[in-house]
Amino acid sequence: MKENLFSEFEEVSAKQWKQKIQYDLKGADYNETLVWKSLDGINVKPFYHPDETPQPVRLAPSLGWNITEQIYVSTAEKANRRALDSLRKGAESIWFLLPSEETDLQQLFQDIDLAEVPVYLKPEFASEAFFLQLDKQVKKPSKVHLQFDIVGHLARTGNWFENKTEDHNVLNILLQKCENLDSFLSIDAALYQNAGANIPQQLAYALAHANEYLNHISEQEEVPKKLKFQFLLATGPNYFFEIAKIRALRFLFETLSSEYNFEAECDILVQPTRRNKTLYDYNVNLLRTTTECMSAVLGGANSVCNMAYDAIYHKNNSFGSRIARNQLLVLKHESYFEKVANPAEGSYYIETLTHELGEKALEIFKNIEKGGGFVTQLKEGIIQRKISESANREQEEFDEGKLVLIGTNKFPNPSDRMKEEIELYPFVKQKPRKTLLQPIIEKRLAEKTEQERLKKEEQINSEK
């Protein structure tokens, strides 16, 4: 018989802990001293106790996560060669960015086992012919995911691919004729994080975004019995909050989709955010992406695609890609991040955060639906205004030094020189164009600071 080593200790209630803490504070106010409020509107307590923890969110056991590599398809031959090389070096999934519908799919997929290797395809176009050709090219069972997201394109660019009617017609064709793709419904929620939305907003907008498709599908005469929805998320630096965010999204989507008359699955692909990445002291980006990938894994992502430490200013290069891939390989095979299913389940802190973030997101979601739905509120500019308000609050904290980016607004190295390193324009691009609505713009926190430092570099160089 095993002896219970803790039987001689009395249980300590949450009330008793608070009394002890209050005594040790010697008259200082508990809430003002120890409770802080996040930018997400969550009051974070100094301790969490089972007496005050809600019922755990029950999620389906995780079946592991894939190390994913993103590849821009300039030509099918080059992209295929790079994909095969990445798979040999440890990648387990490939994410192709497709700029052209002229891409040779047979060449692109050559020697890739589509029944074993998850492949994500993000097109920059809406082509019925190409999508049907893609479905014909792959065979059941396949793990090929088409990231067709007409609402996301509207939110990002301010325009439909063609127009509302034609874009929905292409979606209808996929619903009616797509047989071999693992999924084709995609929700790009990374856009909202990268633009500065707080976590409850990200969750609510992802849910309302998905609900546009759920509503549309439910109105069709013939509805597939089972559909898989892909969510693209970006994880930020708030480690535990980001774990809870992914868990809350699964729970919220499961709750929402259960209201419709078909079975809906959820596949989550996660990237680190661009919002906190910096041009100067760029090696700190390695630390940022590592913790953000850790949040993705512990939150239950299906696939994780890391960002190279130099991605904001360098063109794609083998060294940056190798380091990004190796970060995930270390997490998976040396840190054993694939050994435990749902590792966050039961954590008092994370379970509480999951519920609190979910409740706040659900409140926002209900208001969006009362206001006519996600697309309607995009057209009215409400979503853009809410994100802008949140982004401005975060920007103010960065500008005041309350939100710290090491090497940028704290402990900057004055001898850093980046002017000659820039291969890609790292700031928001101003391209005036006619749009149906105001697009949601991604912007990094450090952009203004970096532009000022680059100007100083120019002045120093001109004085020499």
C-alpha positions in Angstrom: 0.0 0.0 0.0 1.4 3.4 -1.0 1.6 6.0 1.7 0.0 9.4 1.0 2.8 11.7 1.8 0.5 14.7 2.0 -2.2 13.4 4.3 -0.7 15.1 7.4 -1.0 18.5 5.8 -4.2 20.4 6.0 -5.7 21.8 2.8 -5.4 25.6 2.6 -8.4 27.4 1.1 -8.3 30.4 -1.2 -9.7 32.5 1.6 -6.9 31.5 3.9 -4.2 32.3 1.3 -5.7 35.8 0.8 -5.8 36.4 4.6 -2.1 35.4 4.8 -1.2 37.6 1.9 -3.2 40.6 3.3 -1.4 40.2 6.6 2.0 40.2 4.9 1.1 43.3 3.0 1.0 45.2 6.3 -1.9 47.4 5.3 -1.1 47.9 1.6 -4.1 47.4 -0.7 -4.3 43.9 -2.1 -5.8 44.8 -5.5 -3.6 47.9 -6.1 -0.4 46.1 -5.0 -0.7 42.6 -6.4 -3.4 42.6 -9.1 -2.5 44.0 -12.5 -4.8 44.5 -15.5 -3.6 43.4 -18.9 -4.2 45.2 -22.2 -6.8 42.4 -22.8 -8.9 43.6 -19.9 -8.0 40.7 -17.7 -7.3 41.2 -14.0 -4.3 38.9 -13.2 -4.2 37.7 -9.6 -1.1 36.8 -7.6 -2.2 33.2 -7.2 -4.9 30.8 -8.5 -6.6 28.2 -6.4 -8.9 25.3 -7.3 -11.6 26.9 -5.1 -11.9 29.7 -7.7 -11.0 27.8 -10.9 -13.9 27.1 -13.4 -14.4 23.6 -14.8 -11.6 22.6 -17.1 -12.2 23.1 -20.8 -12.4 19.6 -22.2 -10.7 19.5 -25.6 -10.0 16.5 -27.8 -6.6 15.0 -27.1 -3.9 16.5 -29.3 -2.5 14.2 -31.9 0.8 16.1 -32.1 1.9 19.1 -34.1 3.8 19.6 -37.3 6.9 21.6 -38.0 5.8 23.7 -41.0 7.9 25.6 -43.5 6.5 28.4 -45.6 7.7 28.7 -49.2 6.8 31.4 -51.7 6.2 29.8 -55.1 8.1 31.9 -57.7 8.3 28.8 -59.9 6.9 25.3 -59.2 10.3 23.7 -59.8 12.2 25.8 -57.3 9.4 25.6 -54.7 9.3 21.8 -55.0 13.1 21.5 -54.7 13.1 23.7 -51.6 10.1 21.8 -50.1 11.9 18.4 -50.5 15.0 19.9 -49.0 13.1 21.2 -46.0 11.4 17.9 -45.5 14.8 16.1 -45.5 16.0 18.6 -42.9 13.2 18.1 -40.4 10.1 19.9 -41.7 7.0 17.8 -41.5 4.5 20.1 -43.3 4.8 22.6 -46.2 3.0 25.9 -46.6 3.0 27.2 -50.2 2.2 30.8 -51.0 0.7 30.9 -54.5 0.9 34.2 -56.4 -0.2 32.8 -59.8 -2.9 30.4 -61.0 -0.4 29.3 -63.8 1.5 27.2 -61.2 2.2 23.7 -62.4 0.7 21.6 -59.6 2.2 18.3 -60.8 5.6 19.8 -60.7 4.9 21.5 -57.3 3.9 18.3 -55.7 6.5 16.0 -57.3 7.8 13.4 -54.9 5.8 14.8 -51.9 3.5 12.2 -50.3 0.3 14.1 -50.0 -1.3 11.4 -48.0 1.3 11.8 -45.3 2.7 15.3 -45.5 0.3 18.1 -44.6 0.4 20.8 -47.3 -1.2 24.2 -47.0 -1.8 26.3 -50.1 -2.5 30.0 -49.8 -3.6 31.5 -53.2 -3.5 35.2 -54.0 -6.4 34.7 -56.4 -9.9 33.1 -56.7 -9.9 30.7 -59.6 -12.6 28.1 -59.9 -10.7 26.3 -62.7 -7.4 26.2 -60.6 -9.1 25.0 -57.5 -11.0 22.2 -59.3 -7.7 21.2 -61.0 -6.1 21.1 -57.5 -8.8 18.9 -56.2 -8.4 16.6 -59.2 -4.6 16.5 -58.8 -4.6 15.2 -55.2 -6.1 11.8 -54.3 -8.0 10.6 -51.3 -6.9 10.5 -48.5 -4.9 13.7 -48.8 -3.6 16.2 -46.3 -3.8 19.1 -48.7 -5.4 22.3 -47.3 -6.5 25.1 -49.6 -6.5 28.4 -47.7 -9.4 30.0 -49.6 -10.6 33.0 -47.5 -12.7 35.6 -49.3 -13.7 37.4 -46.1 -10.0 37.5 -45.0 -9.0 38.9 -48.4 -11.7 41.6 -48.0 -10.5 42.5 -44.5 -6.8 42.6 -45.5 -7.1 44.4 -48.9 -10.4 46.3 -48.7 -11.7 44.5 -51.8 -13.1 41.1 -52.8 -11.0 39.0 -55.2 -13.5 39.8 -58.0 -16.7 40.9 -56.4 -19.0 39.5 -53.7 -21.1 37.4 -56.0 -18.3 35.8 -58.0 -16.2 35.1 -54.9 -19.1 33.3 -53.2 -19.8 31.4 -56.4 -16.3 30.0 -56.3 -16.9 29.0 -52.7 -20.1 27.3 -53.7 -18.3 25.3 -56.4 -15.8 24.1 -53.8 -18.7 23.1 -51.4 -20.4 21.2 -54.2 -17.5 19.6 -56.1 -14.4 19.4 -53.8 -13.9 15.8 -52.9 -10.2 15.2 -52.3 -8.9 18.2 -50.4 -8.7 17.8 -46.7 -10.1 21.3 -46.3 -10.6 24.6 -48.2 -12.3 26.9 -45.7 -9.8 29.2 -44.1 -9.9 32.0 -41.5 -6.9 34.3 -41.4 -7.1 35.6 -37.8 -3.4 36.4 -37.7 -4.2 39.6 -39.5 -6.1 40.9 -36.4 -3.2 40.2 -34.0 -0.6 41.7 -36.3 -2.7 44.8 -36.7 -2.9 45.3 -32.9 -6.1 43.7 -31.8 -6.1 42.4 -28.2 -6.8 38.8 -27.5 -10.6 38.9 -26.8 -10.9 40.9 -30.1 -8.8 38.3 -32.0 -11.0 35.5 -30.7 -14.2 37.3 -31.4 -13.2 38.4 -34.9 -12.0 34.9 -35.7 -15.3 33.5 -34.5 -17.4 36.1 -36.4 -15.3 35.6 -39.5 -15.9 31.9 -39.3 -19.6 32.5 -38.7 -19.9 34.3 -42.1 -19.0 31.0 -43.7 -21.2 28.9 -41.4 -24.2 31.1 -42.2 -23.5 30.9 -45.9 -23.0 27.1 -45.9 -26.2 26.6 -43.9 -28.2 28.5 -46.6 -27.1 26.1 -49.4 -29.4 23.3 -50.5 -26.7 20.6 -50.3 -24.4 20.8 -47.4 -21.4 18.4 -46.8 -21.9 16.3 -43.7 -18.4 17.1 -42.4 -16.2 20.2 -43.0 -12.8 21.2 -41.7 -12.2 24.9 -40.9 -8.6 26.1 -40.9 -7.6 29.0 -38.6 -4.4 30.9 -39.1 -3.3 32.5 -35.8 -0.4 34.6 -34.7 1.0 34.2 -31.2 2.3 37.2 -29.3 4.7 37.5 -26.3 2.2 37.1 -23.4 3.1 33.4 -22.9 0.3 32.1 -20.8 -2.4 34.3 -22.4 -1.4 33.0 -25.8 -1.7 29.4 -24.6 -5.2 30.2 -23.3 -6.1 32.0 -26.6 -5.7 28.9 -28.7 -7.5 26.7 -26.2 -10.4 29.3 -26.0 -10.6 29.4 -29.8 -11.1 25.6 -30.1 -13.8 25.7 -27.4 -15.6 28.7 -28.9 -15.6 27.3 -32.4 -16.8 23.9 -31.1 -19.7 25.7 -29.3 -20.6 27.9 -32.3 -20.4 25.1 -35.0 -22.6 22.8 -32.9 -25.5 25.2 -33.6 -25.4 24.2 -37.3 -26.6 21.0 -38.9 -23.2 19.6 -40.0 -20.0 18.5 -38.3 -17.2 21.0 -38.3 -13.6 20.3 -37.4 -10.9 22.8 -36.5 -7.3 22.8 -37.8 -5.0 25.5 -36.4 -1.9 26.8 -38.1 0.2 29.2 -35.9 3.0 31.7 -36.7 4.8 34.1 -34.3 3.5 37.6 -34.5 5.3 40.2 -36.6 4.1 43.0 -34.3 6.9 42.8 -31.7 9.7 41.9 -34.1 12.5 44.5 -34.5 15.1 45.6 -37.1 17.7 46.6 -34.5 19.2 44.0 -32.1 17.5 41.4 -34.4 18.9 38.4 -32.5 16.4 39.1 -29.7 13.8 38.0 -32.3 15.1 34.5 -31.8 14.0 34.6 -28.1 10.6 36.1 -29.1 9.8 33.5 -31.7 10.9 30.7 -29.4 8.4 31.6 -26.6 5.7 32.3 -29.1 6.2 28.9 -30.7 6.1 27.3 -27.3 2.7 29.0 -26.6 1.5 27.6 -29.9 2.5 24.1 -29.1 1.2 24.1 -25.5 -2.1 25.7 -26.7 -2.7 22.8 -29.0 -1.8 24.0 -32.5 -1.9 21.4 -35.3 1.0 23.0 -37.2 3.6 25.6 -36.2 5.4 27.7 -38.8 8.3 29.7 -37.3 9.5 33.1 -38.5 13.1 33.6 -39.3 14.8 36.1 -37.0 15.6 38.4 -40.0 12.3 38.0 -41.9 11.3 41.6 -41.7 14.3 43.0 -43.5 16.1 40.1 -45.4 14.8 38.2 -48.3 14.3 34.5 -47.7 17.7 32.9 -47.1 18.8 29.4 -46.2 20.5 30.4 -42.9 17.5 32.2 -41.5 15.2 29.3 -42.6 17.5 26.7 -41.0 17.6 28.5 -37.7 13.8 28.9 -37.6 13.3 25.3 -38.4 15.9 24.2 -35.9 14.2 26.2 -33.1 11.1 23.9 -33.7 13.3 20.8 -33.9 14.8 21.5 -30.6 11.4 22.1 -29.0 10.0 18.9 -30.4 12.9 16.4 -30.1 15.1 17.9 -27.3 12.6 19.6 -25.1 10.0 16.8 -25.6 7.2 19.2 -26.5 5.4 16.4 -28.4 5.3 13.9 -25.6 2.2 15.1 -23.7 -1.3 15.6 -24.9 -3.1 18.8 -23.8 -0.3 19.8 -21.3 -2.1 23.0 -20.2 -5.2 21.1 -19.1 -5.8 21.5 -15.4 -3.6 24.5 -14.8 -5.6 26.7 -12.5 -4.1 29.9 -14.1 -4.5 28.8 -17.7 -8.0 27.3 -17.2 -9.1 30.6 -15.7 -7.6 32.6 -18.5 -9.2 30.4 -21.1 -12.6 31.0 -19.6 -12.1 34.7 -19.0 -10.8 35.3 -22.5 -13.6 33.2 -24.0 -16.3 35.1 -22.1 -15.0 38.5 -23.2 -14.7 37.2 -26.8 -18.2 35.8 -26.7 -19.6 39.2 -25.6 -17.8 41.0 -28.5 -19.0 38.3 -30.9 -22.6 38.7 -29.8 -22.4 42.5 -30.4 -21.0 41.9 -33.9 -23.9 39.6 -34.7 -26.4 42.0 -33.4 -24.8 44.7 -35.5 -25.3 42.7 -38.7 -22.3 40.3 -38.8 -18.6 40.6 -39.4 -18.7 41.8 -43.1 -21.3 44.4 -42.3 -19.2 45.8 -39.5 -16.1 45.8 -41.7 -18.0 47.8 -44.3 -19.1 50.3 -41.5 -15.5 50.6 -40.3 -16.4 49.4 -36.8 -13.9 46.5 -36.7 -11.1 48.7 -38.0 -11.9 51.4 -35.4 -11.9 48.9 -32.5 -8.5 47.3 -33.7 -7.1 50.8 -34.1 -8.1 51.8 -30.6 -6.5 48.7 -29.1 -3.3 49.1 -31.3 -3.0 52.7 -30.2 -3.2 51.8 -26.5 -0.4 49.2 -27.0 1.6 51.7 -29.0 1.4 54.2 -26.2 2.7 51.7 -23.7 5.6 51.0 -26.0 6.3 54.7 -26.6 6.2 55.3 -22.8 8.5 52.3 -22.1 5.9 50.3 -20.2 5.9 47.7 -22.9 9.5 46.8 -23.4 11.3 45.5 -26.5 14.9 44.9 -25.5 17.4 46.5 -27.8 14.8 48.9 -29.2 13.1 51.0 -26.5 15.3 49.6 -23.7 19.0 48.9 -23.7 19.4 49.9 -27.3 22.9 49.5 -28.7 23.8 52.9 -30.2 26.5 51.4 -32.4 24.0 49.1 -34.3 23.9 49.9 -38.0 21.1 48.5 -40.2 20.9 50.8 -43.2 23.0 48.5 -45.4 21.3 45.3 -44.2 17.8 46.1 -45.5 16.7 44.0 -48.5 13.0 44.2 -47.8 11.1 47.4 -46.9 10.3 46.7 -43.2 7.6 49.4 -42.6 4.0 49.9 -43.5 3.8 50.4 -47.3 1.7 53.4 -48.4 -0.1 52.4 -51.7 -3.2 54.6 -52.2 -5.8 52.7 -54.1 -9.5 52.5 -54.5 -11.1 50.1 -52.0 -14.7 49.1 -51.0 -13.7 49.5 -47.3 -10.8 50.5 -45.1 -8.3 47.6 -45.1 -6.9 46.3 -41.8 -3.3 47.2 -41.8 -0.5 45.2 -40.0 2.0 47.4 -38.2 5.0 46.6 -36.0 5.4 48.5 -32.7 9.0 49.6 -33.4 8.5 51.1 -36.8 8.6 54.8 -35.8 11.6 54.3 -33.5 13.4 52.4 -36.2 12.7 55.0 -38.9 14.2 57.7 -36.6 17.3 55.6 -36.0 17.8 55.0 -39.7 17.6 58.7 -40.3 20.3 59.3 -37.8 22.4 56.7 -39.6 22.0 58.7 -42.8 23.1 61.9 -41.0 26.1 60.2 -39.5 27.1 58.8 -42.9 26.6 62.2 -44.7 28.8 63.9 -42.1 31.7 61.5 -42.7 
